């Protein structure tokens, strides 16, 4: 029996790794009162976006999550959106 040659799909080139927004802008501390920046890193359902999606480094992702949680408690950003 003859074996059929299997055609392989060409591999897709790897996507560029996203760079951390706060590292590029040289922002040391994330202020919980700055709702525009916080909303930039939240989904439409007001969830904190993952670092894979946002491209943040681990240090700034932790700072962002605590700032968002603090802003929610202080009613600067909502817990959920309607």
C-alpha positions as CSV (number, residue, x, y, z in Angstrom):
1,X,0.0,0.0,0.0
2,X,1.1,3.5,-0.8
3,X,1.0,6.1,1.9
4,X,-0.6,9.4,1.1
5,X,1.5,12.5,1.8
6,X,-0.2,14.7,4.3
7,X,0.0,18.4,3.4
8,X,0.7,20.5,6.4
9,X,-0.6,24.0,6.9
10,X,2.0,26.7,6.9
11,X,2.7,27.9,10.4
12,X,1.4,31.3,11.3
13,X,4.1,33.8,12.4
14,X,4.1,34.5,16.1
15,X,2.4,37.7,17.2
16,X,4.4,40.4,18.8
17,X,4.4,40.4,22.6
18,X,2.5,43.3,24.1
19,X,4.5,45.7,26.2
20,X,3.4,47.0,29.6
21,X,1.5,50.3,29.3
22,X,2.7,51.5,32.7
23,X,6.3,50.6,32.1
24,X,6.4,52.4,28.7
25,X,4.7,55.5,30.3
26,X,7.0,55.2,33.3
27,X,4.0,55.4,35.8
28,X,5.2,54.3,39.2
29,X,1.8,54.2,41.0
30,X,-1.7,53.5,39.7
31,X,-4.1,56.0,41.2
32,X,-7.6,54.5,42.0
33,X,-9.2,58.0,41.3
34,X,-8.1,58.0,37.6
35,X,-11.2,56.1,36.3
36,X,-10.3,56.6,32.6
37,X,-7.1,54.6,32.9
38,X,-8.8,51.9,35.0
39,X,-11.7,51.5,32.5
40,X,-9.1,51.0,29.8
41,X,-8.1,47.8,31.5
42,X,-11.6,46.5,32.2
43,X,-14.0,44.6,30.0
44,X,-17.5,45.7,29.0
45,X,-18.8,43.7,32.0
46,X,-16.6,45.7,34.3
47,X,-14.2,42.8,34.9
48,X,-10.5,43.3,35.2
49,X,-8.9,42.2,31.9
50,X,-6.2,39.5,32.0
51,X,-2.6,40.3,31.5
52,X,-2.5,38.2,28.4
53,X,-5.1,40.6,26.8
54,X,-3.7,43.8,28.2
55,X,0.0,43.0,28.0
56,X,0.8,44.3,31.5
57,X,3.7,42.9,33.5
58,X,3.0,41.0,36.8
59,X,3.9,44.0,39.0
60,X,1.6,46.4,37.3
61,X,-1.2,43.8,37.0
62,X,-1.2,43.4,40.7
63,X,-1.2,47.2,41.2
64,X,-4.0,47.6,38.7
65,X,-6.2,44.9,40.4
66,X,-5.8,46.5,43.8
67,X,-6.5,50.0,42.3
68,X,-9.7,48.7,40.6
69,X,-10.9,47.0,43.7
70,X,-10.3,50.1,45.8
71,X,-12.0,52.3,43.1
72,X,-15.0,49.9,43.2
73,X,-15.3,50.2,46.9
74,X,-15.1,54.0,46.7
75,X,-17.7,54.1,43.9
76,X,-15.4,55.5,41.3
77,X,-16.0,52.6,38.9
78,X,-19.0,50.3,39.1
79,X,-18.9,46.6,40.2
80,X,-21.0,45.6,37.2
81,X,-22.4,47.3,34.1
82,X,-26.0,47.1,32.9
